[in-house]
Amino acid sequence: MRVCLNCVSYDARVAQECRDRRAEPVAEKHRANFCEYFEFVRREFIGAESAGSREATARDQLKKLLSD
């Protein structure tokens, strides 16, 4: 779970893909490492109920597009 991809400092758009300049470069961002500056990123969980509503919205838009 302690991988660069789960860290607050991970950013694919910056050098070494890490915003924290004190951290040593990590070659494999998807594997576990022992970075002392690691902090879990907080992400919003999207549950099944919201995914269902997105599906229904997409289906409605498709029906409108294909209807005569």
N, CA and C atoms as an extended XYZ file, in Angstrom:
204
Properties=species:S:1:pos:R:3:atomname:S:1:resname:S:1:resid:I:1 pbc="F F F"
N         0.807       -1.187        0.000 N   MET     1
C         0.000        0.000        0.000 CA  MET     1
C         0.858        1.262        0.000 C   MET     1
N         2.071        1.158        0.492 N   ARG     2
C         2.963        2.318        0.477 CA  ARG     2
C         3.704        2.352       -0.843 C   ARG     2
N         2.998        2.779       -1.881 N   VAL     3
C         3.592        2.945       -3.199 CA  VAL     3
C         3.422        4.400       -3.615 C   VAL     3
N         4.260        4.849       -4.500 N   CYS     4
C         4.225        6.253       -4.925 CA  CYS     4
C         2.864        6.656       -5.488 C   CYS     4
N         2.190        5.734       -6.160 N   LEU     5
C         0.908        6.058       -6.769 CA  LEU     5
C        -0.160        6.402       -5.727 C   LEU     5
N         0.026        6.001       -4.474 N   ASN     6
C        -0.920        6.301       -3.394 CA  ASN     6
C        -0.473        7.484       -2.544 C   ASN     6
N         0.528        8.202       -2.962 N   CYS     7
C         1.100        9.288       -2.160 CA  CYS     7
C         0.555       10.651       -2.606 C   CYS     7
N         0.445       11.561       -1.664 N   VAL     8
C         0.005       12.925       -1.941 CA  VAL     8
C         0.975       13.620       -2.881 C   VAL     8
N         2.234       13.333       -2.779 N   SER     9
C         3.263       14.018       -3.563 CA  SER     9
C         3.410       13.480       -4.985 C   SER     9
N         2.779       12.369       -5.316 N   TYR    10
C         2.908       11.801       -6.659 CA  TYR    10
C         2.240       12.711       -7.678 C   TYR    10
N         2.964       13.032       -8.732 N   ASP    11
C         2.442       13.851       -9.824 CA  ASP    11
C         3.203       13.478      -11.085 C   ASP    11
N         2.516       12.919      -12.049 N   ALA    12
C         3.159       12.450      -13.271 CA  ALA    12
C         3.694       13.589      -14.132 C   ALA    12
N         3.299       14.830      -13.834 N   ARG    13
C         3.699       15.972      -14.662 CA  ARG    13
C         4.985       16.647      -14.210 C   ARG    13
N         5.563       16.232      -13.089 N   VAL    14
C         6.787       16.876      -12.600 CA  VAL    14
C         7.977       15.926      -12.724 C   VAL    14
N         9.177       16.465      -12.561 N   ALA    15
C        10.393       15.656      -12.647 CA  ALA    15
C        10.391       14.576      -11.571 C   ALA    15
N        10.835       13.404      -11.922 N   GLN    16
C        10.879       12.235      -11.034 CA  GLN    16
C         9.488       11.842      -10.533 C   GLN    16
N         8.434       12.449      -11.067 N   GLU    17
C         7.035       12.171      -10.724 CA  GLU    17
C         6.749       12.339       -9.233 C   GLU    17
N         7.447       13.254       -8.584 N   CYS    18
C         7.263       13.498       -7.151 CA  CYS    18
C         7.419       14.992       -6.875 C   CYS    18
N         6.435       15.576       -6.197 N   ARG    19
C         6.486       17.002       -5.875 CA  ARG    19
C         7.379       17.298       -4.680 C   ARG    19
N         7.688       16.287       -3.879 N   ASP    20
C         8.534       16.480       -2.703 CA  ASP    20
C         9.997       16.383       -3.122 C   ASP    20
N        10.705       17.481       -3.098 N   ARG    21
C        12.093       17.527       -3.565 CA  ARG    21
C        13.073       16.855       -2.611 C   ARG    21
N        12.674       16.616       -1.374 N   ARG    22
C        13.569       15.984       -0.400 CA  ARG    22
C        13.655       14.480       -0.591 C   ARG    22
N        12.636       13.886       -1.193 N   ALA    23
C        12.582       12.430       -1.352 CA  ALA    23
C        13.577       11.939       -2.396 C   ALA    23
N        14.132       10.772       -2.145 N   GLU    24
C        15.031       10.153       -3.108 CA  GLU    24
C        14.208        9.590       -4.263 C   GLU    24
N        14.740        9.625       -5.479 N   PRO    25
C        13.996        9.102       -6.633 CA  PRO    25
C        13.707        7.612       -6.500 C   PRO    25
N        12.505        7.223       -6.887 N   VAL    26
C        12.085        5.820       -6.871 CA  VAL    26
C        11.849        5.404       -8.311 C   VAL    26
N        12.483        4.328       -8.732 N   ALA    27
C        12.389        3.890      -10.129 CA  ALA    27
C        11.031        3.263      -10.442 C   ALA    27
N        10.532        2.410       -9.563 N   GLU    28
C         9.286        1.693       -9.813 CA  GLU    28
C         8.192        2.270       -8.920 C   GLU    28
N         7.385        3.160       -9.472 N   LYS    29
C         6.360        3.876       -8.707 CA  LYS    29
C         5.202        2.976       -8.281 C   LYS    29
N         5.030        1.846       -8.929 N   HIS    30
C         3.920        0.947       -8.624 CA  HIS    30
C         4.284       -0.130       -7.599 C   HIS    30
N         5.525       -0.152       -7.110 N   ARG    31
C         5.959       -1.149       -6.135 CA  ARG    31
C         6.199       -0.500       -4.783 C   ARG    31
N         6.120       -1.288       -3.755 N   ALA    32
C         6.307       -0.792       -2.385 CA  ALA    32
C         7.700       -0.205       -2.198 C   ALA    32
N         7.766        0.869       -1.398 N   ASN    33
C         9.043        1.485       -1.088 CA  ASN    33
C         8.992        2.055        0.325 C   ASN    33
N        10.081        2.579        0.789 N   PHE    34
C        10.178        3.053        2.165 CA  PHE    34
C        10.485        4.547        2.217 C   PHE    34
N         9.788        5.325        1.423 N   CYS    35
C         9.987        6.772        1.411 CA  CYS    35
C         9.518        7.343        2.748 C   CYS    35
N        10.361        8.121        3.395 N   GLU    36
C        10.016        8.671        4.706 CA  GLU    36
C         9.046        9.842        4.616 C   GLU    36
N         8.794       10.363        3.412 N   TYR    37
C         7.881       11.486        3.228 CA  TYR    37
C         6.520       11.046        2.699 C   TYR    37
N         6.284        9.731        2.681 N   PHE    38
C         5.034        9.180        2.168 CA  PHE    38
C         3.851        9.617        3.022 C   PHE    38
N         2.773       10.039        2.340 N   GLU    39
C         1.508       10.365        3.009 CA  GLU    39
C         0.382        9.938        2.071 C   GLU    39
N        -0.568        9.167        2.597 N   PHE    40
C        -1.655        8.665        1.760 CA  PHE    40
C        -2.463        9.811        1.164 C   PHE    40
N        -2.805        9.655       -0.105 N   VAL    41
C        -3.670       10.620       -0.769 CA  VAL    41
C        -5.111       10.302       -0.377 C   VAL    41
N        -5.910       11.339       -0.214 N   ARG    42
C        -7.316       11.148        0.125 CA  ARG    42
C        -8.137       11.337       -1.139 C   ARG    42
N        -8.819       10.259       -1.528 N   ARG    43
C        -9.634       10.282       -2.738 CA  ARG    43
C       -11.089       10.043       -2.380 C   ARG    43
N       -11.965       10.569       -3.188 N   GLU    44
C       -13.389       10.365       -2.971 CA  GLU    44
C       -13.784        9.007       -3.532 C   GLU    44
N       -14.458        8.209       -2.715 N   PHE    45
C       -14.902        6.889       -3.137 CA  PHE    45
C       -16.183        7.024       -3.938 C   PHE    45
N       -16.223        6.399       -5.102 N   ILE    46
C       -17.428        6.395       -5.933 CA  ILE    46
C       -18.040        5.011       -5.819 C   ILE    46
N       -19.162        4.932       -5.146 N   GLY    47
C       -19.817        3.656       -4.898 CA  GLY    47
C       -20.636        3.173       -6.074 C   GLY    47
N       -21.224        2.007       -5.922 N   ALA    48
C       -22.006        1.385       -6.990 CA  ALA    48
C       -23.265        2.182       -7.320 C   ALA    48
N       -23.861        2.844       -6.324 N   GLU    49
C       -25.090        3.587       -6.587 CA  GLU    49
C       -24.856        4.769       -7.513 C   GLU    49
N       -23.742        5.445       -7.383 N   SER    50
C       -23.463        6.562       -8.282 CA  SER    50
C       -23.053        6.054       -9.663 C   SER    50
N       -22.409        4.892       -9.717 N   ALA    51
C       -22.038        4.312      -11.007 CA  ALA    51
C       -23.285        3.917      -11.779 C   ALA    51
N       -24.321        3.443      -11.074 N   GLY    52
C       -25.585        3.078      -11.714 CA  GLY    52
C       -26.270        4.285      -12.314 C   GLY    52
N       -26.229        5.412      -11.618 N   SER    53
C       -26.862        6.618      -12.145 CA  SER    53
C       -26.098        7.130      -13.362 C   SER    53
N       -24.789        7.002      -13.358 N   ARG    54
C       -23.994        7.394      -14.529 CA  ARG    54
C       -24.345        6.515      -15.716 C   ARG    54
N       -24.567        5.232      -15.440 N   GLU    55
C       -24.931        4.311      -16.511 CA  GLU    55
C       -26.294        4.681      -17.089 C   GLU    55
N       -27.248        4.986      -16.220 N   ALA    56
C       -28.581        5.358      -16.674 CA  ALA    56
C       -28.543        6.643      -17.497 C   ALA    56
N       -27.761        7.608      -17.077 N   THR    57
C       -27.624        8.857      -17.813 CA  THR    57
C       -27.019        8.605      -19.195 C   THR    57
N       -26.012        7.767      -19.253 N   ALA    58
C       -25.380        7.446      -20.533 CA  ALA    58
C       -26.359        6.731      -21.463 C   ALA    58
N       -27.145        5.817      -20.907 N   ARG    59
C       -28.133        5.106      -21.727 CA  ARG    59
C       -29.189        6.066      -22.273 C   ARG    59
N       -29.648        6.989      -21.441 N   ASP    60
C       -30.641        7.970      -21.883 CA  ASP    60
C       -30.086        8.844      -23.009 C   ASP    60
N       -28.840        9.272      -22.869 N   GLN    61
C       -28.226       10.096      -23.905 CA  GLN    61
C       -28.081        9.316      -25.211 C   GLN    61
N       -27.753        8.038      -25.111 N   LEU    62
C       -27.626        7.211      -26.294 CA  LEU    62
C       -28.979        7.037      -26.980 C   LEU    62
N       -30.036        6.808      -26.187 N   LYS    63
C       -31.378        6.668      -26.764 CA  LYS    63
C       -31.793        7.949      -27.487 C   LYS    63
N       -31.498        9.093      -26.887 N   LYS    64
C       -31.844       10.376      -27.524 CA  LYS    64
C       -31.082       10.543      -28.833 C   LYS    64
N       -29.830       10.137      -28.837 N   LEU    65
C       -29.000       10.268      -30.022 CA  LEU    65
C       -29.492        9.387      -31.159 C   LEU    65
N       -29.896        8.174      -30.846 N   LEU    66
C       -30.280        7.210      -31.873 CA  LEU    66
C       -31.757        7.245      -32.241 C   LEU    66
N       -32.575        7.970      -31.508 N   SER    67
C       -34.007        7.995      -31.809 CA  SER    67
C       -34.282        8.884      -33.028 C   SER    67
N       -35.372        8.580      -33.721 N   ASP    68
C       -35.732        9.343      -34.929 CA  ASP    68
C       -36.617       10.509      -34.590 C   ASP    68
